[in-house]
Amino acid sequence: MEAGVRNRFQGKVWNIRVDDVMAQVTMWMGDTEVASVMTRESLEEAGFRQGDNVTALIKAINVVMVK
């Protein structure tokens, strides 16, 4: 998949939660957990399965940092 995103992180799908309309895919990158929410249709099209090696493409226009 081609994407104009600089922030790419590789990891493994750890958990997939699905309801009638939406899905949440959680991946681990070392000791960091990242979750993505998508439509159920998008999940089915992507074909994600628990244990798959995946790449998270992160593009944000706003990042808030706190201490």
PDB file of N, CA, C, O and CB in Angstrom:
ATOM      1  N   MET A   1       0.846  -1.182   0.000  1.00  0.00           N
ATOM      2  CA  MET A   1       0.000   0.000   0.000  1.00  0.00           C
ATOM      3  C   MET A   1       0.888   1.240   0.000  1.00  0.00           C
ATOM      4  O   MET A   1       1.778   1.359   0.842  1.00  0.00           O
ATOM      5  CB  MET A   1      -0.961   0.001   1.223  1.00  0.00           C
ATOM      6  N   GLU A   2       0.665   2.146  -0.913  1.00  0.00           N
ATOM      7  CA  GLU A   2       1.388   3.414  -0.965  1.00  0.00           C
ATOM      8  C   GLU A   2       0.679   4.442  -0.096  1.00  0.00           C
ATOM      9  O   GLU A   2      -0.544   4.568  -0.151  1.00  0.00           O
ATOM     10  CB  GLU A   2       1.508   3.924  -2.422  1.00  0.00           C
ATOM     11  N   ALA A   3       1.438   5.171   0.702  1.00  0.00           N
ATOM     12  CA  ALA A   3       0.854   6.209   1.554  1.00  0.00           C
ATOM     13  C   ALA A   3       1.904   7.277   1.802  1.00  0.00           C
ATOM     14  O   ALA A   3       3.083   6.974   1.986  1.00  0.00           O
ATOM     15  CB  ALA A   3       0.335   5.615   2.902  1.00  0.00           C
ATOM     16  N   GLY A   4       1.466   8.532   1.805  1.00  0.00           N
ATOM     17  CA  GLY A   4       2.359   9.647   2.064  1.00  0.00           C
ATOM     18  C   GLY A   4       2.451   9.942   3.552  1.00  0.00           C
ATOM     19  O   GLY A   4       2.149  11.053   3.988  1.00  0.00           O
ATOM     20  N   VAL A   5       2.864   8.958   4.327  1.00  0.00           N
ATOM     21  CA  VAL A   5       2.931   9.095   5.772  1.00  0.00           C
ATOM     22  C   VAL A   5       4.350   8.767   6.213  1.00  0.00           C
ATOM     23  O   VAL A   5       4.895   7.730   5.834  1.00  0.00           O
ATOM     24  CB  VAL A   5       1.891   8.171   6.481  1.00  0.00           C
ATOM     25  N   ARG A   6       4.949   9.639   7.007  1.00  0.00           N
ATOM     26  CA  ARG A   6       6.325   9.415   7.453  1.00  0.00           C
ATOM     27  C   ARG A   6       6.414   8.548   8.702  1.00  0.00           C
ATOM     28  O   ARG A   6       7.391   7.822   8.884  1.00  0.00           O
ATOM     29  CB  ARG A   6       6.997  10.735   7.714  1.00  0.00           C
ATOM     30  N   ASN A   7       5.404   8.616   9.561  1.00  0.00           N
ATOM     31  CA  ASN A   7       5.450   7.881  10.819  1.00  0.00           C
ATOM     32  C   ASN A   7       4.906   6.474  10.611  1.00  0.00           C
ATOM     33  O   ASN A   7       3.695   6.261  10.548  1.00  0.00           O
ATOM     34  CB  ASN A   7       4.650   8.617  11.915  1.00  0.00           C
ATOM     35  N   ARG A   8       5.824   5.520  10.506  1.00  0.00           N
ATOM     36  CA  ARG A   8       5.473   4.117  10.262  1.00  0.00           C
ATOM     37  C   ARG A   8       6.070   3.271  11.380  1.00  0.00           C
ATOM     38  O   ARG A   8       7.258   3.373  11.687  1.00  0.00           O
ATOM     39  CB  ARG A   8       5.986   3.634   8.858  1.00  0.00           C
ATOM     40  N   PHE A   9       5.237   2.441  11.977  1.00  0.00           N
ATOM     41  CA  PHE A   9       5.680   1.605  13.078  1.00  0.00           C
ATOM     42  C   PHE A   9       5.217   0.178  12.825  1.00  0.00           C
ATOM     43  O   PHE A   9       4.042  -0.065  12.551  1.00  0.00           O
ATOM     44  CB  PHE A   9       5.144   2.134  14.435  1.00  0.00           C
ATOM     45  N   GLN A  10       6.150  -0.760  12.919  1.00  0.00           N
ATOM     46  CA  GLN A  10       5.812  -2.156  12.689  1.00  0.00           C
ATOM     47  C   GLN A  10       5.517  -2.854  14.008  1.00  0.00           C
ATOM     48  O   GLN A  10       6.157  -2.590  15.026  1.00  0.00           O
ATOM     49  CB  GLN A  10       6.948  -2.872  11.947  1.00  0.00           C
ATOM     50  N   GLY A  11       4.538  -3.746  13.972  1.00  0.00           N
ATOM     51  CA  GLY A  11       4.167  -4.486  15.162  1.00  0.00           C
ATOM     52  C   GLY A  11       3.337  -5.699  14.800  1.00  0.00           C
ATOM     53  O   GLY A  11       3.290  -6.125  13.646  1.00  0.00           O
ATOM     54  N   LYS A  12       2.679  -6.248  15.815  1.00  0.00           N
ATOM     55  CA  LYS A  12       1.883  -7.457  15.636  1.00  0.00           C
ATOM     56  C   LYS A  12       0.487  -7.227  16.193  1.00  0.00           C
ATOM     57  O   LYS A  12       0.333  -6.667  17.278  1.00  0.00           O
ATOM     58  CB  LYS A  12       2.555  -8.673  16.323  1.00  0.00           C
ATOM     59  N   VAL A  13      -0.540  -7.662  15.447  1.00  0.00           N
ATOM     60  CA  VAL A  13      -1.925  -7.534  15.909  1.00  0.00           C
ATOM     61  C   VAL A  13      -2.088  -8.392  17.162  1.00  0.00           C
ATOM     62  O   VAL A  13      -1.829  -9.596  17.146  1.00  0.00           O
ATOM     63  CB  VAL A  13      -2.949  -7.965  14.789  1.00  0.00           C
ATOM     64  N   TRP A  14      -2.517  -7.757  18.233  1.00  0.00           N
ATOM     65  CA  TRP A  14      -2.683  -8.428  19.513  1.00  0.00           C
ATOM     66  C   TRP A  14      -4.143  -8.777  19.784  1.00  0.00           C
ATOM     67  O   TRP A  14      -4.448  -9.853  20.296  1.00  0.00           O
ATOM     68  CB  TRP A  14      -2.142  -7.559  20.631  1.00  0.00           C
ATOM     69  N   ASN A  15      -5.052  -7.848  19.432  1.00  0.00           N
ATOM     70  CA  ASN A  15      -6.456  -8.048  19.750  1.00  0.00           C
ATOM     71  C   ASN A  15      -7.323  -7.360  18.694  1.00  0.00           C
ATOM     72  O   ASN A  15      -6.952  -6.320  18.150  1.00  0.00           O
ATOM     73  CB  ASN A  15      -6.780  -7.510  21.165  1.00  0.00           C
ATOM     74  N   ILE A  16      -8.476  -7.955  18.416  1.00  0.00           N
ATOM     75  CA  ILE A  16      -9.461  -7.359  17.507  1.00  0.00           C
ATOM     76  C   ILE A  16     -10.814  -7.443  18.196  1.00  0.00           C
ATOM     77  O   ILE A  16     -11.277  -8.527  18.551  1.00  0.00           O
ATOM     78  CB  ILE A  16      -9.484  -8.085  16.101  1.00  0.00           C
ATOM     79  N   ARG A  17     -11.440  -6.290  18.380  1.00  0.00           N
ATOM     80  CA  ARG A  17     -12.801  -6.232  18.939  1.00  0.00           C
ATOM     81  C   ARG A  17     -13.732  -5.745  17.837  1.00  0.00           C
ATOM     82  O   ARG A  17     -13.446  -4.749  17.172  1.00  0.00           O
ATOM     83  CB  ARG A  17     -12.875  -5.285  20.206  1.00  0.00           C
ATOM     84  N   VAL A  18     -14.841  -6.443  17.645  1.00  0.00           N
ATOM     85  CA  VAL A  18     -15.771  -6.114  16.566  1.00  0.00           C
ATOM     86  C   VAL A  18     -17.184  -6.052  17.122  1.00  0.00           C
ATOM     87  O   VAL A  18     -17.603  -6.918  17.890  1.00  0.00           O
ATOM     88  CB  VAL A  18     -15.682  -7.151  15.416  1.00  0.00           C
ATOM     89  N   ASP A  19     -17.931  -4.989  16.713  1.00  0.00           N
ATOM     90  CA  ASP A  19     -19.368  -4.970  17.001  1.00  0.00           C
ATOM     91  C   ASP A  19     -20.108  -4.863  15.679  1.00  0.00           C
ATOM     92  O   ASP A  19     -19.540  -5.172  14.631  1.00  0.00           O
ATOM     93  CB  ASP A  19     -19.752  -3.785  17.960  1.00  0.00           C
ATOM     94  N   ASP A  20     -21.351  -4.436  15.703  1.00  0.00           N
ATOM     95  CA  ASP A  20     -22.160  -4.419  14.486  1.00  0.00           C
ATOM     96  C   ASP A  20     -21.614  -3.502  13.397  1.00  0.00           C
ATOM     97  O   ASP A  20     -21.685  -3.830  12.213  1.00  0.00           O
ATOM     98  CB  ASP A  20     -23.555  -4.004  14.822  1.00  0.00           C
ATOM     99  N   VAL A  21     -21.064  -2.342  13.799  1.00  0.00           N
ATOM    100  CA  VAL A  21     -20.651  -1.338  12.825  1.00  0.00           C
ATOM    101  C   VAL A  21     -19.149  -1.058  12.853  1.00  0.00           C
ATOM    102  O   VAL A  21     -18.532  -0.873  11.804  1.00  0.00           O
ATOM    103  CB  VAL A  21     -21.404  -0.060  13.069  1.00  0.00           C
ATOM    104  N   MET A  22     -18.558  -1.025  14.055  1.00  0.00           N
ATOM    105  CA  MET A  22     -17.160  -0.604  14.212  1.00  0.00           C
ATOM    106  C   MET A  22     -16.279  -1.753  14.702  1.00  0.00           C
ATOM    107  O   MET A  22     -16.764  -2.761  15.215  1.00  0.00           O
ATOM    108  CB  MET A  22     -17.068   0.576  15.187  1.00  0.00           C
ATOM    109  N   ALA A  23     -14.961  -1.565  14.525  1.00  0.00           N
ATOM    110  CA  ALA A  23     -13.974  -2.529  14.999  1.00  0.00           C
ATOM    111  C   ALA A  23     -12.786  -1.771  15.569  1.00  0.00           C
ATOM    112  O   ALA A  23     -12.483  -0.655  15.146  1.00  0.00           O
ATOM    113  CB  ALA A  23     -13.526  -3.487  13.857  1.00  0.00           C
ATOM    114  N   GLN A  24     -12.120  -2.390  16.533  1.00  0.00           N
ATOM    115  CA  GLN A  24     -10.889  -1.831  17.089  1.00  0.00           C
ATOM    116  C   GLN A  24      -9.800  -2.880  16.966  1.00  0.00           C
ATOM    117  O   GLN A  24      -9.953  -4.009  17.433  1.00  0.00           O
ATOM    118  CB  GLN A  24     -11.078  -1.387  18.579  1.00  0.00           C
ATOM    119  N   VAL A  25      -8.692  -2.495  16.329  1.00  0.00           N
ATOM    120  CA  VAL A  25      -7.551  -3.388  16.163  1.00  0.00           C
ATOM    121  C   VAL A  25      -6.428  -2.841  17.032  1.00  0.00           C
ATOM    122  O   VAL A  25      -6.046  -1.678  16.903  1.00  0.00           O
ATOM    123  CB  VAL A  25      -7.110  -3.505  14.651  1.00  0.00           C
ATOM    124  N   THR A  26      -5.901  -3.683  17.919  1.00  0.00           N
ATOM    125  CA  THR A  26      -4.812  -3.286  18.802  1.00  0.00           C
ATOM    126  C   THR A  26      -3.552  -4.029  18.394  1.00  0.00           C
ATOM    127  O   THR A  26      -3.574  -5.241  18.179  1.00  0.00           O
ATOM    128  CB  THR A  26      -5.162  -3.565  20.288  1.00  0.00           C
ATOM    129  N   MET A  27      -2.456  -3.293  18.289  1.00  0.00           N
ATOM    130  CA  MET A  27      -1.177  -3.891  17.942  1.00  0.00           C
ATOM    131  C   MET A  27      -0.138  -3.541  18.999  1.00  0.00           C
ATOM    132  O   MET A  27      -0.265  -2.532  19.693  1.00  0.00           O
ATOM    133  CB  MET A  27      -0.715  -3.422  16.550  1.00  0.00           C
ATOM    134  N   TRP A  28       0.879  -4.370  19.118  1.00  0.00           N
ATOM    135  CA  TRP A  28       2.010  -4.116  20.007  1.00  0.00           C
ATOM    136  C   TRP A  28       3.250  -3.881  19.181  1.00  0.00           C
ATOM    137  O   TRP A  28       3.522  -4.597  18.217  1.00  0.00           O
ATOM    138  CB  TRP A  28       2.226  -5.286  20.988  1.00  0.00           C
ATOM    139  N   MET A  29       4.014  -2.847  19.578  1.00  0.00           N
ATOM    140  CA  MET A  29       5.325  -2.562  19.001  1.00  0.00           C
ATOM    141  C   MET A  29       6.287  -2.560  20.182  1.00  0.00           C
ATOM    142  O   MET A  29       6.404  -1.552  20.878  1.00  0.00           O
ATOM    143  CB  MET A  29       5.352  -1.175  18.192  1.00  0.00           C
ATOM    144  N   GLY A  30       6.958  -3.639  20.412  1.00  0.00           N
ATOM    145  CA  GLY A  30       7.807  -3.735  21.595  1.00  0.00           C
ATOM    146  C   GLY A  30       6.938  -3.679  22.836  1.00  0.00           C
ATOM    147  O   GLY A  30       6.110  -4.563  23.059  1.00  0.00           O
ATOM    148  N   ASP A  31       7.122  -2.632  23.656  1.00  0.00           N
ATOM    149  CA  ASP A  31       6.308  -2.483  24.863  1.00  0.00           C
ATOM    150  C   ASP A  31       5.246  -1.394  24.719  1.00  0.00           C
ATOM    151  O   ASP A  31       4.706  -0.918  25.717  1.00  0.00           O
ATOM    152  CB  ASP A  31       7.197  -2.173  26.051  1.00  0.00           C
ATOM    153  N   THR A  32       4.945  -0.998  23.476  1.00  0.00           N
ATOM    154  CA  THR A  32       3.975   0.069  23.210  1.00  0.00           C
ATOM    155  C   THR A  32       2.753  -0.502  22.502  1.00  0.00           C
ATOM    156  O   THR A  32       2.868  -1.242  21.525  1.00  0.00           O
ATOM    157  CB  THR A  32       4.615   1.194  22.358  1.00  0.00           C
ATOM    158  N   GLU A  33       1.584  -0.144  23.014  1.00  0.00           N
ATOM    159  CA  GLU A  33       0.316  -0.578  22.431  1.00  0.00           C
ATOM    160  C   GLU A  33      -0.274   0.561  21.601  1.00  0.00           C
ATOM    161  O   GLU A  33      -0.295   1.710  22.042  1.00  0.00           O
ATOM    162  CB  GLU A  33      -0.682  -1.028  23.538  1.00  0.00           C
ATOM    163  N   VAL A  34      -0.748   0.240  20.406  1.00  0.00           N
ATOM    164  CA  VAL A  34      -1.403   1.211  19.534  1.00  0.00           C
ATOM    165  C   VAL A  34      -2.723   0.607  19.075  1.00  0.00           C
ATOM    166  O   VAL A  34      -2.773  -0.554  18.668  1.00  0.00           O
ATOM    167  CB  VAL A  34      -0.496   1.593  18.310  1.00  0.00           C
ATOM    168  N   ALA A  35      -3.800   1.403  19.141  1.00  0.00           N
ATOM    169  CA  ALA A  35      -5.113   0.919  18.711  1.00  0.00           C
ATOM    170  C   ALA A  35      -5.622   1.782  17.570  1.00  0.00           C
ATOM    171  O   ALA A  35      -5.381   2.988  17.529  1.00  0.00           O
ATOM    172  CB  ALA A  35      -6.122   0.923  19.888  1.00  0.00           C
ATOM    173  N   SER A  36      -6.326   1.149  16.648  1.00  0.00           N
ATOM    174  CA  SER A  36      -6.949   1.839  15.529  1.00  0.00           C
ATOM    175  C   SER A  36      -8.418   1.449  15.487  1.00  0.00           C
ATOM    176  O   SER A  36      -8.760   0.272  15.606  1.00  0.00           O
ATOM    177  CB  SER A  36      -6.239   1.499  14.184  1.00  0.00           C
ATOM    178  N   VAL A  37      -9.281   2.439  15.319  1.00  0.00           N
ATOM    179  CA  VAL A  37     -10.715   2.192  15.201  1.00  0.00           C
ATOM    180  C   VAL A  37     -11.103   2.385  13.741  1.00  0.00           C
ATOM    181  O   VAL A  37     -10.709   3.361  13.103  1.00  0.00           O
ATOM    182  CB  VAL A  37     -11.544   3.141  16.141  1.00  0.00           C
ATOM    183  N   MET A  38     -11.880   1.440  13.225  1.00  0.00           N
ATOM    184  CA  MET A  38     -12.283   1.485  11.819  1.00  0.00           C
ATOM    185  C   MET A  38     -13.664   0.858  11.690  1.00  0.00           C
ATOM    186  O   MET A  38     -14.176   0.260  12.636  1.00  0.00           O
ATOM    187  CB  MET A  38     -11.247   0.748  10.907  1.00  0.00           C
ATOM    188  N   THR A  39     -14.251   0.998  10.532  1.00  0.00           N
ATOM    189  CA  THR A  39     -15.534   0.333  10.320  1.00  0.00           C
ATOM    190  C   THR A  39     -15.307  -1.168  10.200  1.00  0.00           C
ATOM    191  O   THR A  39     -14.216  -1.624   9.857  1.00  0.00           O
ATOM    192  CB  THR A  39     -16.247   0.884   9.054  1.00  0.00           C
ATOM    193  N   ARG A  40     -16.341  -1.909  10.486  1.00  0.00           N
ATOM    194  CA  ARG A  40     -16.261  -3.367  10.348  1.00  0.00           C
ATOM    195  C   ARG A  40     -15.951  -3.745   8.901  1.00  0.00           C
ATOM    196  O   ARG A  40     -15.199  -4.685   8.646  1.00  0.00           O
ATOM    197  CB  ARG A  40     -17.582  -4.032  10.807  1.00  0.00           C
ATOM    198  N   GLU A  41     -16.533  -3.013   7.964  1.00  0.00           N
ATOM    199  CA  GLU A  41     -16.279  -3.264   6.546  1.00  0.00           C
ATOM    200  C   GLU A  41     -14.797  -3.078   6.215  1.00  0.00           C
ATOM    201  O   GLU A  41     -14.217  -3.881   5.484  1.00  0.00           O
ATOM    202  CB  GLU A  41     -17.137  -2.333   5.674  1.00  0.00           C
ATOM    203  N   SER A  42     -14.184  -2.013   6.756  1.00  0.00           N
ATOM    204  CA  SER A  42     -12.751  -1.785   6.511  1.00  0.00           C
ATOM    205  C   SER A  42     -11.908  -2.913   7.085  1.00  0.00           C
ATOM    206  O   SER A  42     -10.934  -3.339   6.465  1.00  0.00           O
ATOM    207  CB  SER A  42     -12.308  -0.448   7.115  1.00  0.00           C
ATOM    208  N   LEU A  43     -12.279  -3.400   8.271  1.00  0.00           N
ATOM    209  CA  LEU A  43     -11.563  -4.526   8.877  1.00  0.00           C
ATOM    210  C   LEU A  43     -11.641  -5.749   7.977  1.00  0.00           C
ATOM    211  O   LEU A  43     -10.638  -6.423   7.742  1.00  0.00           O
ATOM    212  CB  LEU A  43     -12.136  -4.852  10.270  1.00  0.00           C
ATOM    213  N   GLU A  44     -12.829  -6.027   7.478  1.00  0.00           N
ATOM    214  CA  GLU A  44     -13.005  -7.194   6.611  1.00  0.00           C
ATOM    215  C   GLU A  44     -12.216  -7.048   5.315  1.00  0.00           C
ATOM    216  O   GLU A  44     -11.634  -8.020   4.834  1.00  0.00           O
ATOM    217  CB  GLU A  44     -14.486  -7.404   6.297  1.00  0.00           C
ATOM    218  N   GLU A  45     -12.191  -5.838   4.743  1.00  0.00           N
ATOM    219  CA  GLU A  45     -11.436  -5.597   3.508  1.00  0.00           C
ATOM    220  C   GLU A  45      -9.939  -5.744   3.742  1.00  0.00           C
ATOM    221  O   GLU A  45      -9.226  -6.281   2.894  1.00  0.00           O
ATOM    222  CB  GLU A  45     -11.745  -4.200   2.954  1.00  0.00           C
ATOM    223  N   ALA A  46      -9.451  -5.263   4.904  1.00  0.00           N
ATOM    224  CA  ALA A  46      -8.019  -5.336   5.204  1.00  0.00           C
ATOM    225  C   ALA A  46      -7.592  -6.774   5.516  1.00  0.00           C
ATOM    226  O   ALA A  46      -6.452  -7.157   5.254  1.00  0.00           O
ATOM    227  CB  ALA A  46      -7.674  -4.413   6.389  1.00  0.00           C
ATOM    228  N   GLY A  47      -8.507  -7.563   6.073  1.00  0.00           N
ATOM    229  CA  GLY A  47      -8.197  -8.952   6.363  1.00  0.00           C
ATOM    230  C   GLY A  47      -7.300  -9.153   7.573  1.00  0.00           C
ATOM    231  O   GLY A  47      -6.619 -10.175   7.660  1.00  0.00           O
ATOM    232  N   PHE A  48      -7.277  -8.207   8.512  1.00  0.00           N
ATOM    233  CA  PHE A  48      -6.443  -8.354   9.711  1.00  0.00           C
ATOM    234  C   PHE A  48      -6.868  -9.560  10.525  1.00  0.00           C
ATOM    235  O   PHE A  48      -8.058  -9.836  10.670  1.00  0.00           O
ATOM    236  CB  PHE A  48      -6.512  -7.094  10.575  1.00  0.00           C
ATOM    237  N   ARG A  49      -5.885 -10.279  11.057  1.00  0.00           N
ATOM    238  CA  ARG A  49      -6.121 -11.411  11.943  1.00  0.00           C
ATOM    239  C   ARG A  49      -5.162 -11.288  13.129  1.00  0.00           C
ATOM    240  O   ARG A  49      -4.067 -10.740  12.999  1.00  0.00           O
ATOM    241  CB  ARG A  49      -5.928 -12.779  11.189  1.00  0.00           C
ATOM    242  N   GLN A  50      -5.580 -11.797  14.271  1.00  0.00           N
ATOM    243  CA  GLN A  50      -4.720 -11.784  15.446  1.00  0.00           C
ATOM    244  C   GLN A  50      -3.413 -12.503  15.112  1.00  0.00           C
ATOM    245  O   GLN A  50      -3.422 -13.589  14.533  1.00  0.00           O
ATOM    246  CB  GLN A  50      -5.429 -12.451  16.665  1.00  0.00           C
ATOM    247  N   GLY A  51      -2.291 -11.884  15.483  1.00  0.00           N
ATOM    248  CA  GLY A  51      -0.974 -12.449  15.204  1.00  0.00           C
ATOM    249  C   GLY A  51      -0.336 -11.956  13.920  1.00  0.00           C
ATOM    250  O   GLY A  51       0.847 -12.206  13.687  1.00  0.00           O
ATOM    251  N   ASP A  52      -1.103 -11.249  13.068  1.00  0.00           N
ATOM    252  CA  ASP A  52      -0.543 -10.704  11.826  1.00  0.00           C
ATOM    253  C   ASP A  52       0.527  -9.665  12.120  1.00  0.00           C
ATOM    254  O   ASP A  52       0.393  -8.886  13.064  1.00  0.00           O
ATOM    255  CB  ASP A  52      -1.649 -10.087  10.961  1.00  0.00           C
ATOM    256  N   ASN A  53       1.584  -9.647  11.322  1.00  0.00           N
ATOM    257  CA  ASN A  53       2.549  -8.556  11.342  1.00  0.00           C
ATOM    258  C   ASN A  53       1.960  -7.423  10.516  1.00  0.00           C
ATOM    259  O   ASN A  53       1.541  -7.630   9.377  1.00  0.00           O
ATOM    260  CB  ASN A  53       3.955  -9.006  10.788  1.00  0.00           C
ATOM    261  N   VAL A  54       1.927  -6.212  11.098  1.00  0.00           N
ATOM    262  CA  VAL A  54       1.307  -5.063  10.441  1.00  0.00           C
ATOM    263  C   VAL A  54       2.177  -3.819  10.617  1.00  0.00           C
ATOM    264  O   VAL A  54       3.098  -3.795  11.434  1.00  0.00           O
ATOM    265  CB  VAL A  54      -0.110  -4.812  11.006  1.00  0.00           C
ATOM    266  N   THR A  55       1.869  -2.804   9.842  1.00  0.00           N
ATOM    267  CA  THR A  55       2.518  -1.510   9.967  1.00  0.00           C
ATOM    268  C   THR A  55       1.459  -0.467  10.264  1.00  0.00           C
ATOM    269  O   THR A  55       0.464  -0.360   9.547  1.00  0.00           O
ATOM    270  CB  THR A  55       3.311  -1.150   8.685  1.00  0.00           C
ATOM    271  N   ALA A  56       1.673   0.302  11.323  1.00  0.00           N
ATOM    272  CA  ALA A  56       0.781   1.410  11.662  1.00  0.00           C
ATOM    273  C   ALA A  56       1.309   2.656  10.963  1.00  0.00           C
ATOM    274  O   ALA A  56       2.476   3.015  11.122  1.00  0.00           O
ATOM    275  CB  ALA A  56       0.687   1.625  13.221  1.00  0.00           C
ATOM    276  N   LEU A  57       0.456   3.310  10.194  1.00  0.00           N
ATOM    277  CA  LEU A  57       0.790   4.566   9.531  1.00  0.00           C
ATOM    278  C   LEU A  57       0.078   5.663  10.311  1.00  0.00           C
ATOM    279  O   LEU A  57      -1.152   5.725  10.324  1.00  0.00           O
ATOM    280  CB  LEU A  57       0.371   4.563   7.998  1.00  0.00           C
ATOM    281  N   ILE A  58       0.852   6.530  10.960  1.00  0.00           N
ATOM    282  CA  ILE A  58       0.264   7.519  11.856  1.00  0.00           C
ATOM    283  C   ILE A  58       0.466   8.911  11.269  1.00  0.00           C
ATOM    284  O   ILE A  58       1.594   9.354  11.048  1.00  0.00           O
ATOM    285  CB  ILE A  58       0.885   7.424  13.276  1.00  0.00           C
ATOM    286  N   LYS A  59      -0.647   9.588  11.023  1.00  0.00           N
ATOM    287  CA  LYS A  59      -0.616  10.944  10.480  1.00  0.00           C
ATOM    288  C   LYS A  59      -1.538  11.795  11.354  1.00  0.00           C
ATOM    289  O   LYS A  59      -2.739  11.541  11.438  1.00  0.00           O
ATOM    290  CB  LYS A  59      -1.062  10.979   8.955  1.00  0.00           C
ATOM    291  N   ALA A  60      -0.976  12.780  11.986  1.00  0.00           N
ATOM    292  CA  ALA A  60      -1.760  13.615  12.903  1.00  0.00           C
ATOM    293  C   ALA A  60      -1.509  15.088  12.602  1.00  0.00           C
ATOM    294  O   ALA A  60      -0.385  15.488  12.297  1.00  0.00           O
ATOM    295  CB  ALA A  60      -1.408  13.298  14.382  1.00  0.00           C
ATOM    296  N   ILE A  61      -2.552  15.876  12.689  1.00  0.00           N
ATOM    297  CA  ILE A  61      -2.371  17.313  12.513  1.00  0.00           C
ATOM    298  C   ILE A  61      -2.218  18.006  13.859  1.00  0.00           C
ATOM    299  O   ILE A  61      -1.882  19.189  13.924  1.00  0.00           O
ATOM    300  CB  ILE A  61      -3.550  17.912  11.739  1.00  0.00           C
ATOM    301  N   ASN A  62      -2.470  17.255  14.945  1.00  0.00           N
ATOM    302  CA  ASN A  62      -2.377  17.843  16.269  1.00  0.00           C
ATOM    303  C   ASN A  62      -1.864  16.803  17.243  1.00  0.00           C
ATOM    304  O   ASN A  62      -2.442  15.723  17.363  1.00  0.00           O
ATOM    305  CB  ASN A  62      -3.738  18.396  16.728  1.00  0.00           C
ATOM    306  N   VAL A  63      -0.778  17.120  17.941  1.00  0.00           N
ATOM    307  CA  VAL A  63      -0.254  16.227  18.966  1.00  0.00           C
ATOM    308  C   VAL A  63      -0.167  17.031  20.251  1.00  0.00           C
ATOM    309  O   VAL A  63       0.427  18.109  20.275  1.00  0.00           O
ATOM    310  CB  VAL A  63       1.145  15.625  18.563  1.00  0.00           C
ATOM    311  N   VAL A  64      -0.758  16.510  21.322  1.00  0.00           N
ATOM    312  CA  VAL A  64      -0.738  17.179  22.604  1.00  0.00           C
ATOM    313  C   VAL A  64       0.172  16.383  23.535  1.00  0.00           C
ATOM    314  O   VAL A  64       0.004  15.173  23.689  1.00  0.00           O
ATOM    315  CB  VAL A  64      -2.178  17.321  23.193  1.00  0.00           C
ATOM    316  N   MET A  65       1.132  17.059  24.152  1.00  0.00           N
ATOM    317  CA  MET A  65       2.024  16.411  25.091  1.00  0.00           C
ATOM    318  C   MET A  65       1.804  17.041  26.467  1.00  0.00           C
ATOM    319  O   MET A  65       1.651  18.257  26.583  1.00  0.00           O
ATOM    320  CB  MET A  65       3.513  16.537  24.636  1.00  0.00           C
ATOM    321  N   VAL A  66       1.790  16.207  27.502  1.00  0.00           N
ATOM    322  CA  VAL A  66       1.628  16.704  28.872  1.00  0.00           C
ATOM    323  C   VAL A  66       2.676  16.056  29.756  1.00  0.00           C
ATOM    324  O   VAL A  66       3.239  15.009  29.435  1.00  0.00           O
ATOM    325  CB  VAL A  66       0.195  16.418  29.415  1.00  0.00           C
ATOM    326  N   LYS A  67       2.921  16.725  30.898  1.00  0.00           N
ATOM    327  CA  LYS A  67       3.871  16.176  31.852  1.00  0.00           C
ATOM    328  C   LYS A  67       3.201  16.011  33.191  1.00  0.00           C
ATOM    329  O   LYS A  67       3.833  15.559  34.146  1.00  0.00           O
ATOM    330  CB  LYS A  67       5.110  17.067  31.976  1.00  0.00           C
TER     331      LYS A  67
END
